Amino acid sequence: MRGFTLLELVIVLAVISVVLSLTFPAIYRRSLDSPDVFNNRAKSLLESLFSLGRPEEICVDFRKGELSVGKERLELPYPAESLVLPGRLVSGELVNRYCFEPYGFGYFVLNLRKGEGSYLSLFTLLPSGQTLFLSLNQAQEETLKDKVEKGRITEWFSYYSF
């Protein structure tokens, strides 16, 4: 009965380690890009808005695809199309970066374009930072922008029950 030599075992372990070293970073990077990871990171970032009773500035960088609260930054998984506040609609076509302090606002919506006619909308309540992630079609997204801008968000939620 013949067993494996030490050299054969070392070669097999070396091959396995090379394969793992090449595939593990790709698997890890893919897990960081998952929707659940983005949702959790966005929720924790936005919930930290009023830490220690002082609200942090919120910035959306449309060009870089980044959301920042204070000094914390979060890369967006899809291109940011618009930021909607009551009485204000900010489009990525008009500005590269828009910042605001959440004084006097009850909520805001950040619309991300997932694909043709498909959107991911982050509806955030202030000051709690509680965030809903809504997957919308183009008609729903347009209606949401209109209702938020006019301050009539309850109409939207009564029509589209999620």
C-alpha positions, 0 to 999 in steps of 0.5 A, a space after each residue: 500500500 503506497 501513500 502520498 509523499 510529502 512533496 505531493 501533499 505540498 504541491 497540492 496545498 500550493 495549488 489550492 492556496 493559489 486558486 483560493 488567493 485568486 478567487 477569494 478577493 473576487 468573492 469578497 468584492 462581490 459580497 460587498 456589492 450585494 444589495 443587502 450590504 448596500 441597504 445595511 450600510 445606507 441605513 446605518 449611515 443615514 441613522 447616524 444623521 443626528 448623532 449627539 443631537 447635531 445633524 450632519 450635512 448630507 451630500 449627493 455627488 451625482 458625478 461620482 455616484 456617492 452619498 455622504 453624511 458628514 465625513 462618512 461616504 457611501 458609494 451608490 450601486 446605481 447612478 443617482 438621478 435626482 434628490 427630492 426634498 419638499 419644495 425642491 427637486 435637484 437633478 444630476 443633469 443640472 448639478 454635479 454635487 448637492 449638499 443640504 443640512 436636514 433642518 426643517 425637512 421631514 423626509 427626502 428621497 434619493 432616486 437611483 436609476 437601476 436600468 431603463 424604466 427601473 429605479 431604486 428610491 431611498 425614502 428617508 425620514 428625518 430626524 430618525 434616518 429611518 430609510 425605506 428602499 423602494 423598487 419602482 417603475 418609471 411611473 411610480 418614480 415620477 409620481 413619488 418625485 411629484 408628491 415629495 416635491 409638493 409635500 403630499 407624500 401621504 397621498 403617494 403611500 395611500 395609493 402605492 401600498 408597500 
